[in-house]
Structures are given as C-alpha cells and as structure tokens.
C-alpha cells in the first residue's frame, strides 16, 4: 500500500510540475517584436546617386534631396515617423531653419542588420541672383531619427540656395516621413 501511495504521489508531482512549467506552443515559437532604432544603431547620409541628387540649378519647380538611415547594429529595429531636420545656413543672415513636416501619414519601417531606408526633403530652389534676405544657403543638416534626441551632422553637398520661407505656414521646403 505504501508503494502505491508513493507512486501516486510521484505521478501527481510530475503532472503538477509539468503543468506549472508548460508553455503554450504559440508562445514558444513567437519572437519578440523588434523595438525602435536608436541613433547609436544607425548611420546616415545624403543619397548621392544621379537620380537621388536634387536639381538645385533649376528654379521652376520643387526638387528633392534624400537622406538615408542604415541599420549598423546586429539586431532588427524599426523606424516610424518623421526625422527632425534643422538646416544651418552658410550666410550670416540664414541662422537655423527647422523644417516643417508634410501631411503624409508615416509607416513603420523594419530594418534588419545592414538594411537601409530613406526619407525625402522637398526643396524650392531659387536663382543665385535672388536677394540675400530672400534665400537660404544650406551648409549643414542636423538630422535626428524619429523619436530620438541625438542627431547626425551632415554637410550639404549639393550647392544652390532655397527660397527662404522659415516662417511660412506652408513652405515649399519640407520633410516627408521615413520610408515614403
């Protein structure tokens, strides 16, 4: 009788122990969702391909510059929203211009290690002969990834000048979301 009770007790202990540590199959195979990319996870720069270069020498229409973010970390991460972009001018009268955002809705971009995405900046170029107080001559861009506080400093490589509308409600120079 003692052996039967011991066997039953052991069987109950095994079942209870197994039940307490059991993990649902769905949870065992599910991976944690990637978290957002931090500035330290990324590198950034201006897209320099021929089709990505803004046409700063024409003044009839808007043009676009593209800035890329590349995941240099070993983990997958996400970017969603708008980068922060402050242009620093080359002229003494330029100062710093914090670019407005477009009305486009952002999408979440998933970046595996080594993956790259970009965003565009619509620019409204003007002629070199435009009076100094009406133009902004870009020198540097302070680019902050979405939801971050640390920025990259990028030198403006394209030359030209932009219509100065830093106080406008709907300026001709503005940002689009990352990935669009």
PyMOL commands that set and color helices and strands:
alter all, ss='L'
color gray80, all
select helices_A, chain A and resi 2-21+25-29+39-41+132-134
alter helices_A, ss='H'
color red, helices_A
select strands_A, chain A and resi 35-36+42-46+63-71+77-79+84-89+96-98+100-101+109-111+116-123+135-136+138-144+151-155+162-163+174-175
alter strands_A, ss='S'
color yellow, strands_A
deselect
rebuild
show_as cartoon
